């Protein structure tokens, strides 16, 4: 193109740009947020915040030829409304209403108490009774079935409400805030990604950094080994830190402080939204010894006496009304006075560990809050400190556990067996949980625990809200009835943001929560939430206008459901007058009970709760319940060096069947050592590795015994095919079998594998090629120093 043509085209292309400043006044806002930004903020046009991302206005073309003579239009930028607060959510895991000191419990939590003293305590705040559902509801403002999170991600089914995949019509709160000018970050536990999507190939749509968070550091799943977690940063699996004394709780606080400092350094004008969900105090109960020592002897009185002591403190603090009675204890929980000396010794130690874990978690959360204060930001940071994503966990069963994986594999642990590890409990060589009696005590003054939806023991959690610039009251109590779905609309209202109608081109399901901002200035304000359903694994209930009806379909420690759905026994409580649900009125007021049961069904239809699904073990099998499975129909899987952290949901299932593992490797002239392929770790798993030049296969059965099949001679330099063949005994789940080791087709070793794990290897450790991450399967090598020193071409696992 010649210069004259170029000039002509430029003039045509930019014709009319001079009209921009005349036309900008015609840009209208069709949404709720009518605000005009200054040129230094978002330009001289009005933002429509009901459609996210906020559309960039079209500019009229500029007709001036020379840039020296033209005036550039303002840069399009979206900023948060003026004065919008920073937001911090601290979410503790598996802590009951009666466990934190701020709500009368025995676990000293000075950070929580400090915030309560300068803010508000809520004593009628509710969750869903299970972790993934609560978190999905918290981070979206919609009921958990509407988020397709009727249970945890690993038990998703093909039914609407239970698929484990958050729909695009349910945009996360973090995405709403990010698209409105917030910096966003999440630290700790993320248990809202569909189980089959947690793989290197994705899809990553529901990973944290594709769910509104600019930054994520933590673990994806229900729990983590606090001493050796499997960590992600953003979308990337990272090496587990191997520093002496490492603990995830401190690491998460350090990471959150570092991000907060950077965010306020580089973008001081942007408010932040930080979601700090460390995974404490979920099992495994891992905590440094010095924190356990703080509680030595403090639980020797037992759980029955602790319930009484806790209730007395709760009444004195005012977090429960005077005259509140202890609700009955579940019949399965023994009286402390009936326990043996060994049981008392073990159980008291378990609670010392849990209490130390809780105080330690509060301390690290306090370091983050102190860092925010040091930046001068705490006064305008809206803090929600939520003490539990459900009630205390009774999943440790009656004796507690040395290794939680035994529970998932149906292998009971006796008190005598756990006592052998007494000094290890809480440390890196344990994976412990406490006895169910402590969970019941932790939910004082109520009866039930985590998983029991409808009962306040499963769903009522303490919450503290702190925001000096937005809350004038100090140290006051709020007793309006609210639910976890109410947090998101509260944050939007506090930030002066409208609820978006469209996000990323998808029309949105309306937020179902009710903002509790109205309670900040008025302790006597009338409740704005009148109705809320509950349902987890067939346990269900309904709250309406001061009344609660619920049924226990299955207790957490029970192997089978109690009755078919239509034969369940319902209870009725007038909770406006009976805080602890101690007085069952079902027989006295059948008409009210029937009214609430009918209301539950209406709410269940409205929020895609039906059909009810009380299957348990079946739901761990993707094929049986119809959820996607990357390994569906496959009899062979080939993996390559560098593939690490593959969870059981994305790795081929070798359990309960004959199979082979074939590794094509190259051995250098100096020899080789290290792990070729491994699945899980110290608390159960298997590994194919080379030690002293000899290939070896080890099967670690729940950390209780390890069987090894080792070659009798070392590998020669050059290419080699190492093959392990396992012939399963059959006859049910978790049986043993015979193992044979071959090199280039020649048998080099043979041995017996006495027992195998029938249902699950690990909730947090995956399969690795070329190393064994997190914790080691075998004591033949160490964590962090077991990478294979040869070359791995490929590893193939074949099912027979």
N, C-alpha and C positions, 0 to 999 in steps of 0.2 A: 504494500500500500504506500502511495506517495504521500509526502507531508501534507499537501493540500487536502487529500481525501481523509487523512488521519484527523486533521483539525475539524473537518466537516462532521465526521462520525462522532467525534467527542462532543461537539456542540449538540448534535441530535440526541445522543444518549443521555446527556445531562440536562436537557431542556426542561425547564420548570422547577429545578431545584431551588431557585430563588423564592419559590412560593412556600417553602417549608415552614418558615417562621409565621407566615400568614395562616397556613393550614393547620398548624399544630393545635390550635385552639379547637379544631373540629374533632380531635380525637376524644372520644367519649368513653366513660367508664360505665359498663353495663352491670357491674358487680356490686358487692356490698361495701368494699373498701374504697371509699372516695377520698383519695388523698393526692395532692399535687406535689410532686417531688421538685426540689430545687435543682438548678443545673449542676450543682456540685454533687447531687445524689444520683437521681435516675433520669434527669432531663426534664424539659418543660412539657411533659405529657403525663396523663393520668394513667395509673396502673390498674388493670383489671386482675385482681388477685384470685378470682374465682376460677380462672383457667390457668393451669400450671403445665409447663413453664409459661410465665407471663409473655404473651406475644410481643415481639419487637415491632414497634410502629414502622410503617412504611414511610420513607422519606421522599419528599419531592426532589427531582433531579436538580443539580447545581448547574447553572448556565455559565458561570464565570470560567474563563479559559485558564487563567494562570492562578495556581494555588496561592501565590503570594497576595493576590487580591481578593481571595475568597475567604469566607468565614466557615469553619467546620461546624457541623451540627454537634450537639452534646453527645458524648458516648452513652450508649444504652447500658444502664446498669440497674440491677434490681437490688435494692437494699431493704432491710427490715424496717418496719415502721419506727419512727423516732421514739426512743425510750423502751423499745422491746427488750425484755430482760434476757440475760443468759438463762439457760435451763440445765439443771443437773438432776438426773434420776439415778439414785442409788438403790439397787434392788438386791436384797439379801435372799439367798436360796434356802428353801426348806426350813424356815424358822417360824415357830408357832407364835400365836398371840401372847402366850404367857412365858416367853423365854427371855426377852430383852428387859434390861433393868428399867428402861423408860416406861414399860408397861407392866412393871411389877415382877418381872422374871429374875432368875438368878444370874444371867449372863451380863456382866458389867459392860455397858456400851456408852462410854462417856461422850463420844462424838454425837451420838443420837440424843443423849440427854441435853447436851449443850444446845443443839439445834431446837429441841423442844422447849427449852427454857426461854429461847428468844423467838419462838414461833408458835405453831399450833400442833396439838396432838389430836389424831382422829381415832376414835375407838369403835367406829362402825364402818370400817372400810373392808371391802371384800374382794377376793380373788376367785379363781375358777376351781381350785383344789388340785391343780396339776401344772407343771412348769410350762411346757410349750403353749398350751392354751392361754395361760395367764399372760405370757410374754407377747403372743400374737395380739391379744386384746389390748394390752397396755400400749403397744406400739402402733395401734391403728384406730382405737376408739370404737371398734366394732366387736360384737360378740364373737366368741372363739369359733363357733360353728360357721358363722358368716365368713370367717377367715379360712374356712376349711381345716381348722385345727381342733377337731373334736377330741383329740387325744395327743400323745406325743408323736413326733414325726415317724418314728420307727414302727408305729402300729397303725399307720394310715391305711385306708381301704379305698374301694372304688366308689363309695357312696358320697354324694354331695354333703358337705359339712365335715367330712372325714378324710378328704383326699391328701391332706398334708401340703397342698400347694395354695399359697395365698393368691387369690384371683387379682387380676389387674384392676378390677373395680374397687379394690380395697387398698388404696395407696397408703403406705406407711407414713406415720407422723414425721419421721426424719426427712422423708422426701418432700413433704409439704413445707417444712421449715427450710430445708436447703434451697428449694426453689423460690423461697421468699427472702433470701439473703442471709441465712444462718450458715455458720460453719458447723459441721456435724461429725461426731466421732462416737464409736462404741468400743468398749473394753470389756473383755471377759467372755461370758457364755452367750453363744448364739445357738438357739435350739429351734429355729423357725424355718430352716431350709429343708425342703423335701429330701428324704434320706437318699434317694437314688440320684439326686442332683449334686451330692457332695462328692464330686470326682473331678479330676483334672480336665475332663471334657465338658463339664457343666451339664445343662445350662446354668449360668450364674445369675439369672434374673432375681432369684430370691436369696442370694448371698448378701451379707451385710452391706458391702460397698455397692451393690446394685439395688439396695433397699433404702436409699437415702443417706447413707453414711459416707462422708468423704473419706473417713479413715476407720479401719477396724484392726484391732489387735486382740487375739483371744483364741478360743477354741469353738469348734462347731460340733454340737452334740449335747447330750444331757448332763455329762459330768466330765471331770478331768482329774488325772493324777496330779495333785498340787505340787508334788516334788519333781515330776517329770511329765509335763503336759505335752500333748500334740498341738502345736500352735500354728496359727495362720496370721499373716499380716496382709491385709487386703485380700486378694484372691490367691495368695501364694503360701504354700506350706513352707515353714521355716524350721531350721534346726532348733531342737530344744536346748535352751541355755544349759551349760554344763558347769556353771560356777559353783564353788563350794558353798553350801548352805542355801542354794537357790530355792525359792518358793514362789509359786505363781501369784499369790496374793500381793506380795511386795512388788513383783515385776509389773503387775497390772497398774498398781498405784504409780510406780515410776513412769510407766508409759503414758498414763493419763496426765500426769503433771507435766511431762515433757511436751506433750501435744498442746496442752492448755497454754503453757508459756510461749510456745511458738506461735500459736494462733493469735494471742493478744499482742505479741511483738510485731507480727507482720500485718495483721488486719485488725487493729484495735477498735475500729468502728463497727466491726461485725460481731453480733452476739453469737454465742456458741450454744449448741445443744449436745450435751454429753450424757451418754447412757453407760453407767458404770455398774456392770452386773457380774461380779467376780466368780460366781459359781460356789462360793462359800455361803452357807454351811451345808451344802449338799454332800452326801457321801461321795468319795471317801473322806473321812474326817482326818485330815492331815494338818498338823500344826507343830511348830517348833516346841521343844520340851519346856522352855521357860514359860510359855503361855499356859501349858497344861499344869505346871507346878503352882500357878496362882490359885488353882481350885482344889488342891490336895485336901481331901477330907471333907469337902463342903457338900458332898452328896451321900455321905454315909447314912443319913437318915432315911433315904429311899424316896421313891416316887410318890407314894401316898402322902407322906409328910410334906414333900415339896409342893404338892398341889395345895395343901392347906396353907402353907407359908406364902405361896404365890398369891392366892386369893386374898389373904389378909393384906399383903402389900398393894395389890390392885385396888382394894377398897380404900386404903389409906391414901393412895395417889389420886383417887377419884376416877380412874380409868374404867372401873366398873361401879355400878351404884351400890350404896350401902344396902345390906340385906341380901345381896346376891348369894345364891347357894351354889355349891359345887354340883355340877351335873354328874350323873352316874358314870362310873368307870366301865368300859366294856368288860363283859364277863371273862373274856379270854385273858385279860391282864391279871396276873396273880397279885395278891396282897404282898407287900414287901416283907411283912413279918413271917410269911410262909416260905420264904426263900432260904436256901442253904447258905452256909457261910461262903462257899466258893462263888455262888451266884451273886451274892451281895458284893463281894470283893471285885468281881469282874464288872458288874453293871455300874458300880460307883465309878470305876475307872473310865468306863465308856462315856459317862456324863461329864467327867472332868475334862476329857479330851474335847468333847463337843463345846463345852463352855469356853475353853481356851481358844478354840477355833473361832467362835463367835466374837470374842473380845478382840482377837487379832484382826479379824476382818474389819471390825469397827475402827480399830486404830489406823489401818491402812486407808480406809475411806476418809478418816479424819485428816490424814496427810494431804489428800487431794483437796479437801475443803480448805485446809490451811493455805495451800498454794494459791487457791482462788482468792482467799482473803489477802494474801501477801501482794497480789496483783491489784488490790483495790477494787475487786469485782464482786465480792460476796454480797454487799448490800443490794446490788441489782441482779442477783442470781436467784432464780426461783428453784428451790431445792425440794424435791420429793424424795424422802428417805423411806422406802417401803420395806418393812421388816418381814420379809417372806413373800414368795410367789405362790404360796399355798400353806396349809398347816404343816406342823412338824411331821417328819417322815417316819412311818411305822414299818417301812419296807425292810428294816433290819430284823424283822420277825421277833420271836420271843427271847432269843438269846443274844441278839446282836450278831455281828459277823467280823471275822478276821479278814476275810476276802469276799467282797460283795459279789464276785462272779459265781460263788457257790450258790447263791440265792437264785440266780438266773439259770443255773443248770440243775436245779432240783437236788443239790447235794447238801444235806443238813450239816451244821457245825454244832458240836456239843460244847457245853461250858468247859469241860475238861480240855478239849482240843484248843479252844480259843485261849484258855489260861496259859497254855504253853508259850504263847506269844505275848504275854502280858506286858513285858517291857518294850516290845516292838510297836504296840498299838499307837497309832498316830504318826509313826515314823515312815520312812521311805520303803521299808520292807513289809509294810502292811497296807491293806486296802479296806479300812474298817467302817463299820456302821454300828449304831447303838441299838439296844433292845427297845421294843415297841412301847414298853412301859414309860420310857422317858419321853416318847413322842406324845403320849396321852397327857403326861404331866406338862409338857411344853405347850399344850393347847388349853391349859387352864383358863377359864373355868368350864370349858366345854367337854363333850364326851369324845368326839372322834378326831380324825387326823387327816393328813394328806390323802387324796384319792376319794374321800367320802364327800362328794359334792352335795350341797344342801345343808349339811351340818356345819355350823359355824366353826367347829374344830378343824374342818378342812378348808374353810374359805375365809374366815375372819383373820385379818392381819393388821398389826399396828402400822400406823403411818404418821410421819412428822413432815410438816410443810414449813419452810423457812424462806422468807423474802422480806427483809427489812424495809425496802422501798415500797413494797406493795401490801404489807400486813402491819398494821399498827399494833395489834394485840401481841402480847408477849406471855408465853407460858400458859396459854389457855387451852381448854379442851373443846373439841367440836364433836358433836354426836349425831350429825345428820347421816342418814344411811346412804352410802355410796359404794361404787363398784370400780374395778380396775379400768373399765372402758370409759370412765369419766375423767381420766387424767389427760388424754389427748385434747378434748374440747376445752379443758381448763387452760392448758398451755396456749392454745390458739386464742382464746379470749384474752389472756394476760398479755399476749404479744400483739393484740389488736389486729388479728388476722381472721379473715372470713374462712368458713369451711369451703374448700374447693369443690366445684361441681364437676370439673373435668381435670384429670391429671394424665399427662403424657398421652393425650388424645382419647383417653378412655373415660366415659361418664362414670361417676363414682356412686357407689352405694352410700347413702347418707350415714354420717356418723351417728351411732346409736347411744353414745354416752351423753351424760348431762354434766355440763361444767359445774364444778363446785366452787367457783370463784365467789359466788354469792355468800359462801360461808365465811370468807376471810374476815369480814367486818361485822358479822352478826352471828353470835353464838346461838341465838334463839330463832334464827330463820327456819321457816317450815321446809321440810324435806322436798326436794324437787324430783327425787327418784322414788317412784312408788312401787315398781315391779321389777323383779329380776329372776330369771330362771337359772338353774344350775344342772349340769349333767356331765358325768365322767364315767365311762365304762359301765353304764347302767345305773350307777348311783345318781340320784336326781332329787331335785327339790325346787321349791318356788317360794320367793318372798313377795308379799303384797301388803302394803299399807299396815305394817306393824305385825303381820302374821307370817309364820314360816311353817311350811309343810315339807317333809322330806322322807325318803326311804333309803335304808342301807341295803343295797342289792348284794354287795360283796365287800367284806373288810379287806384291807390290804394284805393281811397275813393269811387269808383264806384261799385255798386252792380252787374252790368251786363257788359258784353263785349260790345264794341261799334259796331262792325260789325262782320260778318263771316270772316274767315281768308282771303279768296280771295277778299274781298271787303275792306280790311284795306287800309287806306291812308298812304302812305309812304312819308317821308321827306328826303331831300338830302342836305348835307352840305359839303363844301370844307374846312375841319377843319384845314388844313395847313395854310389857310389864314383867317379863321373865327373861332377863338379860342372858343368862347362861343356858337357856333351853333345858331347864331342870324339870318342868312340869308338863308332861305329855297330856294334851287335852283331846286327843283323837276320839276316845270313847265318849267323852262328855259332849263333844260338839261335832258330830258326824257331818252335819250340814255344812259347816265351815270347811271341814276337810275336803268334802266333795267339791265345793266351790273352788278351792285352790288346786285340786287335782285336775279339774276341767281347765282352769287357767293355765296350768303347766302345759297341757296338750295344745292349747291355742298358741302359747309362746313357742313351743317346740315346732309347730308347723310354720310359724312366722320366721324362725331363725334356722331352718334346715337341721333340726336336731334329730329327726326321725329318718331312718329306722334306728332304734336303740341297738347298740352292739356291745354285748358283754363278753365277747370272745377275748381270750388273753393270749395263750401260746399260739393259737392259730393266726393271730394278727401279726406275729413276728415273721410269718411265712408269706412273702409277697404273692406267691402263686395262689394260695388259698383265699386271699382276700381281694385279689384283683388289682393291686397297685403296680405301677411300673417296676420292672426288675431288669437291670442291665444284663444280668446273667440268665434271664429266662430262656429255657430251652437249650442252653449251651452246655456242652459236655467238655469243652476245652477252652482254656484261656492262656494266651501268650503275653507275657509282660517283659519289660525291658529295664535295664539299669537306669536308676534315677527316678523310677516310679515309686513314690513313698506315701505313707499315710492313707492307703486305700482301706476304707472302712468295710465292715462285713457286708454292708448293703451294696457295695460296688465291686466286691471280689467274689470269685467262684467259691461255692460252699463245699468244702471237703468233708464236712461232718457226717458221721453215720454211714459212710460208704467207702468202698475200695477206690483207690486213686493212685496216680503216679505224679511225680514231680521231676521234670527233665530239664537240666541246665546245661546249655552249651557255653563253655568257658575257654579262656586261654590262660595258661599258666606261664608266667615269666620264668626265665632261667634261674632266677633267685628263689623260686618257689612262691607260694601264695598263702594267704590266710584271710580270715574274715567271713562275714555273712553273705551268702549268695541270695537267699530269700528267706523271709521270716514273716510270721503273722502273730500279732499281739505281743505279749511280753511276760514279765516276771510272774504275773498272777494267772497265767494260763495262755498257752499258745504252742507253736512249733517253729522249728528253724532248721534250715539246711545250710551248713557252713563248713569251713575248712580250718582245722586246728592241727598245728605241727605238720602241715602239709597233707593231712589225711581228711577226706570228706567225712562229715558226721551229720546225722539227723538226730534232733532232740525233740521229744514231745513232753511239754510241761503241763501236767494235769493240775490245774487250779492252784499252782504253787505248792501242792501237797507232795508230789513226787515227779521226778523227771526220768523218763526212759530214753536211752540213747542207743543208736545203731551207728557204729564207727567202722571205717575201713581199716583193714589190717596193714595196708601199705600206703605210702604217700603217692601223690599225683606226680607224674612226670611232666617236664616242661613241654609246652605246645598246646594244641587244641585237645579238649577233652569233653566228653559227654557224661555228666554225672546224673544218675537216675536213682530215685528212691521210689520203691513200689510198696504200697500198703494194702494188705488184704484184710478187709474188715471181717470180724467174727459174725456180725449180723445178730439178729434176735432182739432188736430194739435200739434205743438211743444210748449213746455214751459207752458202748462196749469197746473191747480192745481189739487187737489184731496183730498180724505178723508183718514186720518190715524187712525189706531186702534192699541193699545198697549195691549199685552197679557202676562201674566206670568203663566206658567204651564197650558196653555189653558184657563185661566180665563181673561176676559177683565178687564183691570185696568185703561185704559185711552183712550180717543178718541178726535180727533180734526181735524181742517181744515188746509190744506197746500194751501195757496191761489195761489202762483205762483211757478213754477219750472224753472230751466235752461234747455233750449232745445238742446244746442249744445256742450257746454264744461263747465266743472267746473273750471279747472285751467291749465295753461300752465306749472306750476312748482310744485304744491303740489299734492301729490298722496294720496292713501288710506292706512290707518294704522290700524292694529289690536292691541288692548291693549293700545293705546295711540292716541293722535292727534298731530302729529309733526308740526314743522314750526309755523304756526299761528292757533289759535283756531277757530273752526266753531262757537261755542257758547260762550257767555259771562258768562256762568255758571261755567267755569273753565279757568285756565290760561295756557299759553304756557309754556312748559318745566316742568309742575307740574300737569299732568293730567293722569298719568298711572293708569290703573285699579288695584285696590288693592286686588281683588279676583283672582280666577283662571278661565281662559277661555279655555274650552276644544276645541271648534270650533265655527265658525260663518259661516252660509250658507246664501247666497243671491239667491233667486229663482225669475225668471221672470215668470209672469203670461201669 
